[in-house]
Amino acid sequence: MIKEMSMEDKLEVIKSFAEEIITENELKELLSTKKKIIAYDGFEPSGKIHIAQGLLRAITVNKLTSIGIKFRFWIADWFAMLNNKYNGDLEKIRVVGEYFVEVWKACGMDLKNVEFIWASDFINKHPEYWETVLKLSMNATVQRVLRCGQIMGREESASNSSAQIFYPLMQVADIRHLEVDIAQLGMDQRKVNVLAREIFPKIGLKAPIAIHHHMLLGLQFAETNLEGVDRKIAMKMSKSKPETAIFMTDSKEDIARKFKKAYCPEGKEEDNPVLEYARYIVFEKFDEIIIRRNE
């Protein structure tokens, strides 16, 4: 049973993990006026799952469900195929998607209030999805859509496949057809959520509220001249840099080895992954950390 909470209390729960809310006033109105609120995130099944995708995602989702919000996970198997994961083999992609779900179960995600929806199953049953994609494409320039290329983990390039145009438009269509109030994704997905907010009013739809969560840093400092969100994306934990990421299947020895090489300068809090993991993961579960030093 979820206890009754004020709008202000619910907002504080969301602010405890949100790095950006677009917009806070819209969110306040939603929390004040609507009983059944639905949030969503999509994930592309690919590779091993690290703690940002596993532990931190479970913590964040549980915060939302604790205030009465239902959560829908879009298992983006067709999107993984578009991104050429596992050479586009949908059977392998599906196995990885099922593995992700099992990891979240092990992390204690509140599955009573979470629904998992496979993109391929849903789209095959709802052909009107493609009409939405067409309408979206008529209301966005190619250049505007290509600027969302980061959501695929790629920079804009003439050599990229035309899937880079389909992918963002389909992700915007997901928001429409999953009938969600809140698009709750990482900061690396903000461009496509902003695109949805720009286009939806043009085709007679209510723009979704976007809540973007923090992206955990990789264990080693990443030199970059980028700024703002682009800098955060460049420095985030990434499975493509396995020695800077902690995977859910890492052994105790693996974790110790990686932490020994972690960027953790004395007296420096900014861009410090060790302190970040304490803040976003450890202190969500424990009240203290005891550090024993050799005298």
Sequence and secondary structure as in RCSB ss.txt:
>XXXX:A:sequence
MIKEMSMEDKLEVIKSFAEEIITENELKELLSTKKKIIAYDGFEPSGKIHIAQGLLRAITVNKLTSIGIKFRFWI
ADWFAMLNNKYNGDLEKIRVVGEYFVEVWKACGMDLKNVEFIWASDFINKHPEYWETVLKLSMNATVQRVLRCGQ
IMGREESASNSSAQIFYPLMQVADIRHLEVDIAQLGMDQRKVNVLAREIFPKIGLKAPIAIHHHMLLGLQFAETN
LEGVDRKIAMKMSKSKPETAIFMTDSKEDIARKFKKAYCPEGKEEDNPVLEYARYIVFEKFDEIIIRRNE
>XXXX:A:secstr
      HHHHHHHHHTTEEEEETHHHHHHHHHH SS EEEEEE   S  BTTTTHHHHHHHHHHHHTT EEEEEE
 HHHHHHTTGGGG HHHHHHHHHHHHHHHHHTT  GGGEEEEEHHHHHHH THHHHHHHHHHTTS HHHHHTTGG
GGT    TTS THHHHHHHHHHHHHHHTT SEEEEEGGGHHHHHHHHHHGGGGT    EEEEE   B SS     
  HHHHHHHHB  TTSGGGS BTT  HHHHHHHHHTS   TT  TT HHHHHIIIIIHHH S        
